[in-house]
Amino acid sequence: MNKLAWVRFNSAEEVAQAACQRILKIAREAIATRGQFQLVLAGGTTPEHTYRLLAEAKADWSHWHLYFGDERCLPSTDPRRNSWMVEQAWIGQVDIPLSQIHPIPAELGPEQGAANYSQLISSIPPFDLVLLGIGEDGHTASLFPGHHHPTGSAAVAVHDAPKPPPKRVSLSAATLGNCCHLLYLITGVSKQQAVAAWRKGEPLPISQIQPMGSTEVLIDSAALNHDLGL
């Protein structure tokens, strides 16, 4: 766990604000260096708050390229999809070109959606930035405990997810770690046990992510036990 920089905040609001500022900074640096910014988005309540803050920010949106860490196998307009949430919270209010927004075609089903997305992103990584969270059971993206996925694909089909809907598509652990920067956004008391298990080195899906670049865990006090030394 020594590769991770843990940064503690007093509230979920502070985590979202810090995440927003870090995303904007990394975007500016990537655009200045390479002319584009490639970002992998996470689902969940904390990222959604961050996206709403981004919607109010000023940025060179024309050079942003957006990808998704996972998606539910539902129709593209279903409000339970991550892509729909991101559209409503953020990208529907800024001028990122539609050709640079790349939702996972999970409406095609787990296998076809994973195959199509693997082909789409095959030449993209390393991403500039990947956003991730942690579930109460230690899952991240749609990589769940007890599930085994092929290692040769950029995106993998997910069946029997323990939370609905059971069918999903997720980027693989190797793909999620293939980035210049990784940010974990973690808030809420319900995450305490998963965070403690992660820090102890238990074999959780989130522990399978081996980031190649800088990594920060932005976490609020509610998600931490007081004995963790942060």
DRENDO-1510 file (C-alpha; in Angstrom, 1 decimal, always signed):
<recs>
REC; n; res; u; v; w
REC; 1; MET; +0.0; +0.0; +0.0 .
REC; 2; ASN; +3.0; +2.3; +0.1 .
REC; 3; LYS; +2.5; +3.3; -3.5 .
REC; 4; LEU; -0.8; +5.0; -2.6 .
REC; 5; ALA; -0.9; +8.6; -1.2 .
REC; 6; TRP; -3.8; +8.8; +1.2 .
REC; 7; VAL; -5.4; +12.3; +1.6 .
REC; 8; ARG; -8.0; +12.7; +4.3 .
REC; 9; PHE; -10.8; +15.3; +4.1 .
REC; 10; ASN; -13.4; +16.3; +6.6 .
REC; 11; SER; -16.4; +15.8; +4.3 .
REC; 12; ALA; -17.6; +14.3; +1.1 .
REC; 13; GLU; -18.0; +17.9; -0.2 .
REC; 14; GLU; -14.3; +18.5; +0.3 .
REC; 15; VAL; -13.4; +15.2; -1.5 .
REC; 16; ALA; -15.4; +16.3; -4.5 .
REC; 17; GLN; -13.9; +19.7; -4.6 .
REC; 18; ALA; -10.4; +18.3; -4.3 .
REC; 19; ALA; -11.1; +15.8; -7.0 .
REC; 20; CYS; -12.4; +18.5; -9.3 .
REC; 21; GLN; -9.3; +20.6; -8.9 .
REC; 22; ARG; -7.0; +17.7; -9.5 .
REC; 23; ILE; -8.8; +16.6; -12.6 .
REC; 24; LEU; -8.7; +20.2; -14.1 .
REC; 25; LYS; -5.0; +20.4; -13.2 .
REC; 26; ILE; -4.1; +17.1; -14.8 .
REC; 27; ALA; -6.2; +18.0; -17.9 .
REC; 28; ARG; -4.3; +21.3; -18.3 .
REC; 29; GLU; -0.9; +19.5; -18.0 .
REC; 30; ALA; -1.9; +16.8; -20.5 .
REC; 31; ILE; -3.3; +19.2; -23.1 .
REC; 32; ALA; -0.2; +21.4; -22.8 .
REC; 33; THR; +2.1; +18.4; -23.3 .
REC; 34; ARG; +0.2; +16.2; -25.8 .
REC; 35; GLY; -2.7; +18.3; -27.0 .
REC; 36; GLN; -5.4; +16.1; -25.5 .
REC; 37; PHE; -6.7; +14.7; -22.1 .
REC; 38; GLN; -7.9; +11.1; -21.9 .
REC; 39; LEU; -10.0; +10.5; -18.8 .
REC; 40; VAL; -11.7; +7.3; -17.6 .
REC; 41; LEU; -14.8; +8.0; -15.6 .
REC; 42; ALA; -16.3; +6.2; -12.6 .
REC; 43; GLY; -19.9; +5.8; -11.5 .
REC; 44; GLY; -21.3; +6.4; -8.0 .
REC; 45; THR; -22.4; +9.3; -5.8 .
REC; 46; THR; -19.1; +10.8; -5.0 .
REC; 47; PRO; -17.9; +11.0; -8.7 .
REC; 48; GLU; -21.4; +12.4; -9.6 .
REC; 49; HIS; -20.8; +15.3; -7.2 .
REC; 50; THR; -17.4; +15.9; -8.7 .
REC; 51; TYR; -19.0; +15.9; -12.2 .
REC; 52; ARG; -21.5; +18.6; -11.2 .
REC; 53; LEU; -18.6; +20.7; -10.0 .
REC; 54; LEU; -16.8; +20.2; -13.3 .
REC; 55; ALA; -20.0; +21.3; -15.1 .
REC; 56; GLU; -19.5; +24.7; -13.5 .
REC; 57; ALA; -15.7; +24.9; -14.3 .
REC; 58; LYS; -13.9; +26.5; -17.2 .
REC; 59; ALA; -11.7; +24.2; -19.2 .
REC; 60; ASP; -10.5; +23.6; -22.7 .
REC; 61; TRP; -13.2; +21.0; -23.3 .
REC; 62; SER; -12.5; +20.6; -27.0 .
REC; 63; HIS; -9.4; +18.6; -26.1 .
REC; 64; TRP; -11.0; +16.2; -23.6 .
REC; 65; HIS; -11.6; +12.6; -24.4 .
REC; 66; LEU; -13.9; +10.6; -22.1 .
REC; 67; TYR; -14.0; +6.9; -21.5 .
REC; 68; PHE; -15.8; +4.8; -18.9 .
REC; 69; GLY; -14.5; +2.3; -16.3 .
REC; 70; ASP; -17.7; +0.2; -16.3 .
REC; 71; GLU; -21.3; +0.1; -17.4 .
REC; 72; ARG; -24.5; -1.7; -16.7 .
REC; 73; CYS; -26.1; -3.7; -19.5 .
REC; 74; LEU; -29.2; -1.6; -19.9 .
REC; 75; PRO; -30.6; +0.5; -22.7 .
REC; 76; SER; -28.5; +3.5; -23.5 .
REC; 77; THR; -31.1; +5.9; -22.2 .
REC; 78; ASP; -31.7; +4.1; -18.9 .
REC; 79; PRO; -31.1; +6.5; -16.0 .
REC; 80; ARG; -29.3; +3.7; -14.1 .
REC; 81; ARG; -26.4; +3.8; -16.6 .
REC; 82; ASN; -23.2; +5.6; -15.7 .
REC; 83; SER; -23.2; +7.3; -19.1 .
REC; 84; TRP; -26.6; +8.7; -18.4 .
REC; 85; MET; -25.6; +10.0; -15.0 .
REC; 86; VAL; -22.5; +11.7; -16.4 .
REC; 87; GLU; -24.6; +13.2; -19.2 .
REC; 88; GLN; -27.1; +14.7; -16.8 .
REC; 89; ALA; -24.5; +15.9; -14.2 .
REC; 90; TRP; -21.8; +17.2; -16.5 .
REC; 91; ILE; -21.2; +16.6; -20.2 .
REC; 92; GLY; -24.7; +17.8; -21.2 .
REC; 93; GLN; -23.6; +21.3; -20.0 .
REC; 94; VAL; -20.2; +21.6; -21.6 .
REC; 95; ASP; -18.8; +21.6; -25.1 .
REC; 96; ILE; -16.9; +18.3; -25.3 .
REC; 97; PRO; -17.3; +17.1; -28.9 .
REC; 98; LEU; -19.6; +14.1; -29.1 .
REC; 99; SER; -17.0; +12.2; -31.1 .
REC; 100; GLN; -14.7; +12.4; -28.1 .
REC; 101; ILE; -17.2; +10.9; -25.6 .
REC; 102; HIS; -17.0; +7.1; -25.6 .
REC; 103; PRO; -19.6; +5.3; -23.6 .
REC; 104; ILE; -19.4; +1.5; -23.3 .
REC; 105; PRO; -22.0; -0.1; -25.6 .
REC; 106; ALA; -23.2; -2.3; -22.8 .
REC; 107; GLU; -26.7; -2.4; -24.3 .
REC; 108; LEU; -25.3; -5.0; -26.6 .
REC; 109; GLY; -24.8; -7.4; -23.8 .
REC; 110; PRO; -21.7; -8.3; -21.7 .
REC; 111; GLU; -19.7; -10.2; -24.3 .
REC; 112; GLN; -20.4; -8.0; -27.3 .
REC; 113; GLY; -20.1; -4.8; -25.3 .
REC; 114; ALA; -16.8; -5.9; -23.9 .
REC; 115; ALA; -15.4; -7.0; -27.3 .
REC; 116; ASN; -16.4; -3.7; -28.9 .
REC; 117; TYR; -15.0; -1.5; -26.2 .
REC; 118; SER; -11.8; -3.6; -26.1 .
REC; 119; GLN; -11.3; -2.9; -29.7 .
REC; 120; LEU; -12.1; +0.8; -29.3 .
REC; 121; ILE; -9.6; +1.5; -26.6 .
REC; 122; SER; -6.9; -1.0; -27.7 .
REC; 123; SER; -4.5; +1.7; -28.7 .
REC; 124; ILE; -5.4; +4.4; -26.1 .
REC; 125; PRO; -3.6; +3.6; -22.8 .
REC; 126; PRO; -1.9; +4.8; -20.9 .
REC; 127; PHE; -4.8; +7.0; -20.0 .
REC; 128; ASP; -4.0; +10.4; -18.5 .
REC; 129; LEU; -6.3; +9.9; -15.5 .
REC; 130; VAL; -8.5; +7.1; -14.2 .
REC; 131; LEU; -11.2; +7.7; -11.6 .
REC; 132; LEU; -12.2; +4.8; -9.3 .
REC; 133; GLY; -14.2; +4.2; -6.1 .
REC; 134; ILE; -14.7; +1.3; -3.8 .
REC; 135; GLY; -17.9; -0.6; -3.0 .
REC; 136; GLU; -18.9; -1.9; +0.4 .
REC; 137; ASP; -17.7; -5.3; -0.6 .
REC; 138; GLY; -14.3; -4.1; -1.9 .
REC; 139; HIS; -15.3; -4.0; -5.6 .
REC; 140; THR; -14.1; -1.3; -8.0 .
REC; 141; ALA; -15.6; -0.5; -11.4 .
REC; 142; SER; -17.6; -3.7; -12.0 .
REC; 143; LEU; -14.9; -6.1; -10.7 .
REC; 144; PHE; -16.5; -7.9; -7.9 .
REC; 145; PRO; -15.0; -10.3; -5.2 .
REC; 146; GLY; -15.1; -13.9; -6.2 .
REC; 147; HIS; -15.3; -13.2; -9.9 .
REC; 148; HIS; -12.5; -14.2; -12.3 .
REC; 149; HIS; -12.0; -12.4; -15.6 .
REC; 150; PRO; -9.7; -13.1; -18.6 .
REC; 151; THR; -6.5; -11.1; -18.4 .
REC; 152; GLY; -6.0; -10.6; -22.1 .
REC; 153; SER; -8.9; -8.2; -22.8 .
REC; 154; ALA; -9.0; -4.5; -22.2 .
REC; 155; ALA; -12.7; -4.8; -21.2 .
REC; 156; VAL; -14.4; -7.9; -19.7 .
REC; 157; ALA; -17.9; -9.3; -19.5 .
REC; 158; VAL; -19.4; -9.4; -16.1 .
REC; 159; HIS; -22.2; -11.8; -15.1 .
REC; 160; ASP; -23.9; -12.4; -11.8 .
REC; 161; ALA; -23.0; -9.1; -10.2 .
REC; 162; PRO; -24.1; -9.2; -6.6 .
REC; 163; LYS; -26.0; -5.9; -7.1 .
REC; 164; PRO; -28.5; -5.2; -9.9 .
REC; 165; PRO; -28.3; -5.3; -12.8 .
REC; 166; PRO; -26.3; -8.6; -12.8 .
REC; 167; LYS; -24.9; -8.1; -16.3 .
REC; 168; ARG; -22.2; -5.5; -16.9 .
REC; 169; VAL; -19.1; -4.6; -18.8 .
REC; 170; SER; -15.9; -3.4; -16.9 .
REC; 171; LEU; -12.4; -2.4; -17.9 .
REC; 172; SER; -10.0; -5.0; -16.7 .
REC; 173; ALA; -7.7; -4.5; -13.7 .
REC; 174; ALA; -4.7; -4.2; -16.0 .
REC; 175; THR; -6.4; -1.5; -18.1 .
REC; 176; LEU; -7.5; +0.5; -15.1 .
REC; 177; GLY; -4.0; +0.6; -13.9 .
REC; 178; ASN; -2.5; +1.6; -17.2 .
REC; 179; CYS; -2.6; +5.3; -16.6 .
REC; 180; CYS; -0.4; +8.2; -15.7 .
REC; 181; HIS; -2.6; +9.3; -12.8 .
REC; 182; LEU; -5.2; +7.4; -10.7 .
REC; 183; LEU; -7.6; +9.0; -8.3 .
REC; 184; TYR; -9.7; +6.9; -5.8 .
REC; 185; LEU; -12.7; +8.9; -4.5 .
REC; 186; ILE; -14.1; +7.3; -1.3 .
REC; 187; THR; -16.7; +8.8; +1.0 .
REC; 188; GLY; -19.2; +7.6; +3.6 .
REC; 189; VAL; -19.3; +5.4; +6.7 .
REC; 190; SER; -20.5; +2.4; +4.7 .
REC; 191; LYS; -17.1; +2.1; +3.2 .
REC; 192; GLN; -15.2; +1.7; +6.5 .
REC; 193; GLN; -14.9; -2.0; +6.5 .
REC; 194; ALA; -13.9; -2.3; +2.8 .
REC; 195; VAL; -11.2; +0.4; +3.3 .
REC; 196; ALA; -9.8; -1.3; +6.4 .
REC; 197; ALA; -9.6; -4.6; +4.5 .
REC; 198; TRP; -7.9; -2.9; +1.6 .
REC; 199; ARG; -5.3; -1.3; +3.8 .
REC; 200; LYS; -4.6; -4.7; +5.4 .
REC; 201; GLY; -3.9; -6.2; +2.0 .
REC; 202; GLU; -6.8; -8.5; +1.8 .
REC; 203; PRO; -7.4; -9.9; -1.7 .
REC; 204; LEU; -10.1; -7.6; -2.9 .
REC; 205; PRO; -10.7; -6.6; -6.5 .
REC; 206; ILE; -9.5; -3.1; -5.8 .
REC; 207; SER; -6.2; -4.6; -4.6 .
REC; 208; GLN; -5.7; -6.0; -8.1 .
REC; 209; ILE; -5.3; -2.6; -9.6 .
REC; 210; GLN; -1.6; -1.9; -10.1 .
REC; 211; PRO; -1.3; +1.7; -11.2 .
REC; 212; MET; +1.8; +2.5; -13.3 .
REC; 213; GLY; +1.6; +6.2; -12.4 .
REC; 214; SER; +0.9; +8.5; -9.4 .
REC; 215; THR; -2.0; +7.4; -7.2 .
REC; 216; GLU; -4.0; +9.3; -4.6 .
REC; 217; VAL; -6.8; +8.1; -2.4 .
REC; 218; LEU; -9.1; +11.1; -1.6 .
REC; 219; ILE; -11.2; +9.9; +1.4 .
REC; 220; ASP; -13.4; +11.6; +3.9 .
REC; 221; SER; -13.3; +11.0; +7.7 .
REC; 222; ALA; -16.5; +9.0; +7.7 .
REC; 223; ALA; -14.9; +6.3; +5.5 .
REC; 224; LEU; -11.9; +5.9; +7.8 .
REC; 225; ASN; -11.6; +4.2; +11.2 .
REC; 226; HIS; -9.8; +6.4; +13.6 .
REC; 227; ASP; -7.1; +3.8; +14.2 .
REC; 228; LEU; -5.8; +4.0; +10.6 .
REC; 229; GLY; -3.3; +6.7; +11.3 .
REC; 230; LEU; -4.5; +9.3; +8.8 .
</recs>
